Amino acid sequence: MLGPPAPRPPVLSGGAHPLIAVLFGPPGSGKGTQAAFMTSDFQLAHVSTGDMLRAEAGTGSALGREVAPLMAAGKLVPDELIVRVIAERLNHDDVGRGLVLDGFPRTVAQARALDAMLSGRGRDVGLVLSLAVPVDVLVERLLGRAREQGRNDDTAEVIRERMLEYERKTAPVLDHYRASGVRVGTIDGVGSLEDVRRRVRAEVAGALSGAPCRQPRRRVADGS
């Protein structure tokens, strides 16, 4: 059972823009849970692109009418539309204290599109976090989840291939942000949810205070 929420650290104030963070993590890394913790610990808006696209598709707005048929047909939503949805999301009041992007960007092209949109608004990504978990641990977690759900479509081989694909797509995005001078932190994703939560909190608090970026002491893999 999870303990009570930790005391809230200060958020950016004064003339600085609220924090825009991006959270990466392979399947089985607990990314969604940690994004939710970041939301509550730092009063950030949790922006899940999947949830956001589904919500926009149901609004009946002009943008929603473009997104809805693509999703209904199971087609990929173009980067330009996703960025427009995120741009619209930035107008909502709940992002006033900052936000964490979960599920976007997934490619360098998406990262560049996001950068261009934010730059046009005088904003930028301030922090990128990557949950690092050894593949063997991820395989064990996902196979256990599949057994609990009575599924047999996930095998160790399939999961390992999925992790390789994640690494192939994600590593260049992380390199893009490093080359752009964005703070990129690798979080050891092994341990209890609260252990990982404390590591994420320390990195976010460090970003807000300008402290040096922390890295895991023991060797872990970014989904590899």
TANORCOR-V191065 format. One record per backbone hydrogen bond with DSSP energy under -1.0 kcal/mol. CO is the residue of the C=O (numbers start at 1). NH is the residue of the N-H. E is the energy in kcal/mol with one decimal. If there is no record, write none. Layout:
BEGIN
co->[CO:CO]
nh->[NH:NH]
e->[E:E]
END
This chain:
BEGIN
co->[13:19:20:20:21:22:24:26:30:31:32:33:34:35:36:37:38:45:47:48:49:50:51:52:53:54:56:61:63:64:67:68:69:70:71:78:79:80:81:82:83:84:85:86:88:89:92:93:95:98:99:100:101:102:107:108:109:110:111:112:113:114:115:116:118:118:119:127:128:129:130:132:134:135:136:137:138:139:140:141:142:143:144:145:146:147:155:156:157:158:159:160:161:162:163:164:165:166:167:170:171:172:173:174:175:176:177:178:183:185:187:192:193:194:195:196:197:198:199:200:201:202:203:204:205:206:206:221]
nh->[16:99:126:127:101:129:131:29:34:35:36:37:38:39:40:41:42:100:102:52:53:54:55:56:57:58:59:65:67:68:71:72:73:75:74:82:83:84:85:86:87:88:89:90:91:92:95:96:98:45:21:47:23:49:111:112:113:114:115:116:117:118:119:120:121:123:122:22:185:24:187:189:138:139:140:141:142:143:144:145:146:147:148:149:151:150:159:160:161:162:163:164:165:166:167:168:169:170:171:174:175:176:177:178:179:180:182:181:128:130:132:196:197:198:199:200:201:202:203:204:205:206:207:208:209:210:211:223]
e->[-1.2:-2.3:-2.7:-1.4:-3.3:-2.9:-2.5:-2.1:-2.4:-2.5:-1.8:-2.0:-2.5:-1.9:-2.0:-3.3:-2.1:-2.8:-2.7:-2.8:-2.6:-2.0:-2.4:-2.6:-2.4:-1.1:-1.4:-2.4:-1.9:-2.9:-2.1:-2.6:-1.5:-2.8:-1.2:-2.0:-2.8:-1.7:-2.2:-2.4:-2.7:-2.2:-2.1:-1.7:-1.4:-1.7:-1.4:-1.8:-1.6:-2.5:-2.7:-2.8:-2.5:-1.7:-2.3:-2.7:-2.1:-2.6:-2.7:-2.4:-2.1:-2.7:-2.8:-1.8:-1.3:-3.0:-1.7:-2.3:-3.0:-3.3:-2.8:-2.8:-2.0:-3.0:-2.0:-2.4:-2.8:-2.6:-2.0:-2.2:-2.3:-2.2:-2.1:-1.7:-3.0:-1.2:-2.6:-2.4:-2.0:-2.0:-2.1:-2.1:-2.1:-2.2:-2.6:-2.5:-1.8:-2.9:-2.2:-2.3:-2.3:-2.1:-2.0:-2.4:-2.7:-1.3:-2.5:-1.6:-2.5:-2.5:-3.3:-2.3:-2.3:-2.2:-1.7:-2.5:-2.7:-2.3:-1.8:-2.7:-2.9:-2.0:-2.0:-2.2:-1.8:-1.5:-1.8:-2.5]
END
